[in-house]
Amino acid sequence: MKKQIKHKQSKPASRRSAARYDKGEEKRPPKESMKAAAPISLPNEAIAPSPDLIYGRNAVREALKNGRSINKVIVAENAHGGSLQEIIFLARKNHVVVNTLNRKKLDLLTGTQHHQGIAAYTAPIDYADLDDVLIKAERLGRAPFLIMLDEIEDPQNLGAIIRTADAAGADAVLIPKRRSCPLSSTVSMISAGAVEYMPVVRVNSLLMTLEKLKKNGFWVTGAESSGTMPYYEADLKGPLVLVIGSEGKGISQQVQKACDFLVRIPMCGRVNSLNASNAAAILMYEALKQRSGK
């Protein structure tokens, strides 16, 4: 009789090992699978870059050299060499803000790793020159009417104000270079194309600009809830600068002091302020009414 061979059965997993598996603990991978994972590179299509953004050292340098309207230059941290210092010099010479950004964030912003450590936000249309605006108003034989925006940071508000300024017959919209929303494709869209017709002037200092305008015969009216008179009692004829403050803080204290007088919009509701673009529209149309004599 042949001897029967009993096959050794595998033992069931112990309670300890079963418990560890049930708790979701991962088993140790075999040695060959413990190699370092290769870095993941995002494809260019992963994030669509802004249509207002250009990148690469040659592109940014030539844009600055040719006087293109640049809102901001962004340099990757630790970027150096080549033409980078020349680009930064040109930006500062043209009073363009220069910011630094983590390289990985710049990769995401541009949608590529081939940005050479630099990018720039451009305006969809060139900014106007204040002197040119005043000369044009003088040739038309009318008192200039300017809208000055003190730290308006919302592109929706800026676009709406530009659109109303065009409709109400203003000669230009003035914005500061810092702490302000620049011209962008979003602003252009919200303005319904009014940026093509309404000059937008960027100034280094609101205070210095107001001082210059006041010496040239302008009156400066600021819109503030603490204004001394209702807007419809103010004289808005003649050379005029209408100052509109930011969405949250209103007109800064220094700019308020530079105003000849402050006007308020009477409020009957429980909300004590209006959206900046709504307030600007009310005041611009009051100015149009007085200036047109209708």
SVG drawing of the C-alpha trace seen along z (x, -y; Angstrom):
<svg xmlns="http://www.w3.org/2000/svg" viewBox="-35 -128 59 130">
<polyline fill="none" stroke="black" stroke-width="0.4" points="0.0,0.0 1.3,-3.4 1.9,-5.8 -0.5,-8.7 1.2,-12.1 -0.5,-14.8 -0.2,-18.3 0.7,-21.0 -2.0,-23.5 -1.1,-27.2 -1.9,-28.7 -4.6,-31.4 -3.4,-34.9 -3.1,-35.7 -5.5,-37.9 -2.8,-40.5 -2.0,-40.7 -5.7,-40.6 -6.4,-43.4 -3.6,-45.5 -4.9,-44.9 -8.5,-45.8 -7.3,-49.1 -6.1,-50.1 -2.4,-49.8 -0.4,-49.3 1.8,-46.2 5.4,-46.9 6.1,-47.0 8.7,-44.8 12.2,-46.3 12.0,-46.7 9.0,-49.0 10.5,-51.4 12.3,-53.5 11.8,-57.3 8.8,-58.5 9.7,-60.7 8.5,-64.3 5.2,-65.0 5.3,-67.7 2.1,-69.4 1.3,-69.5 1.0,-73.0 -2.7,-72.4 -3.2,-71.8 -3.8,-75.5 -4.8,-78.0 -2.6,-81.1 -4.2,-84.5 -4.5,-86.3 -2.9,-89.3 0.3,-87.3 3.5,-87.2 6.6,-85.2 10.2,-84.6 13.1,-87.0 13.1,-88.2 9.4,-88.8 9.3,-90.8 12.4,-92.8 11.2,-93.8 7.8,-94.7 9.5,-97.1 11.9,-98.5 9.1,-99.3 7.0,-101.1 4.2,-98.5 1.8,-99.1 2.9,-96.6 0.9,-96.3 3.4,-94.1 6.6,-92.1 7.0,-88.8 10.4,-87.3 10.9,-83.7 12.7,-83.5 16.5,-82.8 16.3,-83.6 19.6,-85.2 22.0,-85.7 21.5,-86.6 19.3,-89.6 17.4,-89.4 19.0,-92.4 18.5,-94.5 14.8,-93.6 14.4,-94.6 16.2,-97.8 13.9,-98.6 10.8,-97.8 11.9,-100.1 12.9,-102.8 9.4,-102.7 7.8,-102.7 6.5,-99.1 5.9,-97.1 8.3,-94.1 7.2,-91.2 8.9,-87.8 7.1,-84.5 8.0,-80.9 9.1,-79.1 6.6,-76.3 3.8,-78.9 5.2,-80.7 5.0,-77.4 1.4,-77.1 0.7,-80.8 2.2,-80.5 1.2,-76.9 4.8,-76.0 8.2,-75.4 9.9,-77.3 9.2,-80.8 12.9,-81.5 12.1,-82.8 10.1,-85.9 6.6,-86.9 4.6,-90.1 1.0,-91.2 0.2,-93.5 -2.7,-95.9 -5.1,-95.1 -4.8,-98.7 -2.1,-101.3 -2.6,-103.8 -3.1,-107.4 -1.0,-110.4 -2.6,-113.0 -1.2,-116.0 -2.5,-114.6 -6.0,-114.2 -5.9,-117.9 -4.7,-119.2 -7.6,-117.3 -10.2,-118.7 -8.8,-122.2 -9.0,-121.7 -12.7,-120.7 -13.3,-123.9 -14.8,-122.4 -13.9,-122.2 -12.1,-118.9 -13.9,-116.3 -11.7,-113.7 -12.6,-110.6 -10.0,-109.7 -10.2,-106.3 -8.5,-105.8 -7.5,-102.1 -10.4,-100.5 -9.3,-96.9 -12.3,-95.1 -12.2,-94.7 -16.0,-94.5 -16.2,-98.0 -13.4,-99.4 -14.9,-98.1 -18.4,-99.5 -16.9,-102.9 -15.0,-103.2 -18.2,-102.3 -20.2,-104.9 -17.5,-107.5 -17.7,-107.1 -21.5,-107.4 -21.4,-110.5 -18.8,-112.4 -15.8,-112.2 -12.4,-112.9 -10.4,-110.3 -10.3,-107.9 -7.2,-108.2 -5.9,-105.3 -2.7,-104.8 0.0,-102.4 0.0,-100.7 -2.9,-99.3 -5.3,-99.5 -6.9,-97.1 -5.0,-97.6 -6.5,-97.3 -7.0,-93.7 -9.1,-91.5 -11.7,-91.2 -12.0,-95.0 -12.2,-95.4 -15.1,-92.8 -17.0,-94.4 -16.6,-97.9 -18.3,-96.5 -15.5,-97.8 -15.5,-101.3 -11.7,-101.0 -11.2,-101.5 -12.7,-105.0 -12.2,-106.1 -8.6,-107.1 -7.3,-105.5 -4.3,-107.2 -2.0,-105.6 -0.2,-108.0 2.6,-107.4 1.0,-109.5 -2.7,-110.6 -1.6,-113.5 1.0,-114.9 -1.4,-114.6 -4.1,-116.4 -1.6,-119.2 -0.7,-119.6 -4.3,-119.7 -5.4,-122.2 -2.5,-124.5 -4.1,-124.3 -7.5,-125.5 -9.2,-122.2 -11.7,-121.8 -11.5,-118.4 -14.7,-116.8 -14.6,-113.7 -17.5,-111.3 -17.7,-110.3 -20.5,-109.4 -19.1,-112.1 -19.4,-114.8 -20.5,-118.3 -23.3,-118.6 -25.6,-116.4 -24.0,-115.8 -26.8,-117.7 -26.0,-120.9 -22.4,-120.9 -21.1,-122.9 -19.8,-120.3 -19.3,-122.6 -15.9,-123.8 -12.6,-121.9 -13.4,-119.0 -11.8,-116.0 -14.3,-113.6 -12.7,-111.3 -14.3,-107.9 -12.9,-105.8 -12.3,-102.1 -15.0,-99.5 -14.3,-99.1 -12.2,-102.0 -13.5,-104.9 -11.2,-107.7 -7.9,-107.7 -7.4,-110.4 -4.6,-112.1 -6.6,-112.3 -9.6,-113.6 -7.5,-116.4 -6.5,-117.3 -10.2,-117.6 -11.7,-121.0 -15.0,-119.6 -16.6,-116.3 -20.1,-115.4 -22.4,-112.6 -25.2,-110.6 -28.3,-110.6 -29.2,-107.1 -32.7,-106.1 -32.1,-102.4 -30.4,-100.3 -27.2,-99.8 -25.0,-102.8 -23.0,-102.7 -23.3,-102.0 -21.2,-99.9 -18.3,-102.1 -19.5,-101.9 -23.1,-102.8 -21.9,-105.8 -19.7,-106.9 -22.6,-106.6 -24.9,-108.8 -22.2,-111.5 -21.1,-111.4 -24.6,-111.9 -25.2,-114.8 -22.1,-116.4 -23.3,-115.7 -26.7,-117.3 -25.0,-120.5 -22.4,-120.7 -24.9,-120.2 -27.4,-122.7 -30.3,-120.2"/>
</svg>
